[in-house]
Amino acid sequence: MDDVKSIVTAIKKGEVKPIYFLMGEEPYFIDKISDYIEDHVLQEDEKGFNQMVLYGRDVSIDDIIGNAKRFPMMAERQVIIVKEAQDLSRTIEQLTSYAENPQPTTVLVINYKYKKLDKRKKLHKAIAKNGVLYDNKRLYDNQVVDWIQKEMHSRGYQIAPKAAQMLLEFLGNELGKIDNELQKLQLIAPKGTTITPELIEENIGISKDFNNFELRKAIGMKDSLKAHRIINYFSQNEKDNPMVVTVALLFSFFSQLQQYHALSDQSKGNVAKVLKINPFFVSDYVTAAKNYNMKKVSSIISFLREADVKGKGVGAANVPQGDLLKELLVKIMR
């Protein structure tokens, strides 16, 4: 995220490079940088003749180089944006000769999603020398919650930690999906609003009471009644609450709980740092550690591995997922 800010800040200062090669696992930030260049490098009256968007599936490297070598018309520079450039992965190294001597009046933006250049090859070295090489990774789950909170703050909103966690667990760590839902909330709630679990439940359709976050919390507190209610709800709504997601999240929780038991320094700050969680949720682990000792946690991790295999049809092909979850819950809570 800091890399994105530094790239945008440099462009604002007029420090525009001839090549921006944007690659990696998280398309959200690639799109953000590319969109900023598309919107801000040229004036509106310059874009008609001097800005072009190409798509990897429709062009060759020769086409890209040919366009990049053109001179701008009545403008200081031209902008060539190649979207979905990962479709050119087999021939991308042919861009090396251009990258070694890029046209100074062209801004060439390559959106190379879900893939990376080989650092050992000439193209990587040429772009690193003459342009900007942006390589990003997907955020960890704990980083996504922080990103949601910072992003909403930058837009003039606050969001409750539980609400951010609900979005993460329902949508996963794809920032594009999360951003779409945040934009919907912005249309509904005026600036200055705090986004609450209730607001998310009403407008996005995620239950604030029957979700994996609440299940994990109930299990940690050994609240058997609440945990069974949530599992029953999941059983009746399997499509929206797939077993594979529930098991994966519980596995992550108990793996972190195992780490917690092994910590010599169990202060709030250290726990948050080592477990890579928001400090707001540390109390959940403190409570769970009192209810599940190290030996029990190890057994539960084994139960979760077994449930994961069964949920994928191995040894339990005809057993409903709801029944498998109920069986798992009994083993965890006993």
Buried (B, 14 or more C-beta within 10 A) or exposed (E): BEEBEEBBEEBEEEEBBBBBBBBBBBBBBBBBBBEBBBEEBBEEEBBEEBBBEBBBEEBEBEEBBEBBEBEBEEBEBBBBBBBBBBBBBEEBBBBBEBBBEBBEBBBBBBBBBEBBBEEEEBBBBBBBEBBBBBBBEBBEBBBBBBBBBEBBEEEEBEBBBBBBBBBBBBBBBBBEBBBEBBEEBBEEBEEEBEBBBEBBBEBBEBBBEBBBBBBBBBBBBBBBEBBBBBBBBBBEEEEBBEBEBBBBBBBBBBBBBBBBBEBEEBEEEEBBEBBEBBEBBBEBBEBBBEBBEEEBBEBBBEBBEBBBEBBEEEEBEEEEBBEBBBBBBEBBBE
